[in-house]
Amino acid sequence: MIEQELMSFLTVLVVAIVVAGGISTLYALGLRLWAAGAVEVDEGTHLLPRLGSVVCFAACVAIVLFALWLMIPLFH
């Protein structure tokens, strides 16, 4: 009984750490790409980093919304 509760706790802990690290990494990468897109070396070269940053920010929003959907029973 206690082993099952401990394993459940460790599973939740590992998933929480991985997801928090993933969101932090995506957000930091989005900020870095946004800053890299601000420097315009050539005509139109800033578009690709800006697009990558928008994708990173959208992924962060999607992960947070999915987590809220999982936590709030009204949405089920």
Secondary structure, DSSP 8 states (H G I E B T S, - for coil): -HHHHHHHHHHHHHHHHHHHHHHHHHHHHHHHHHHHHHS-SSTTTTHHHHHHHHHHHHHHHHHHHHHHHHH-GGG-
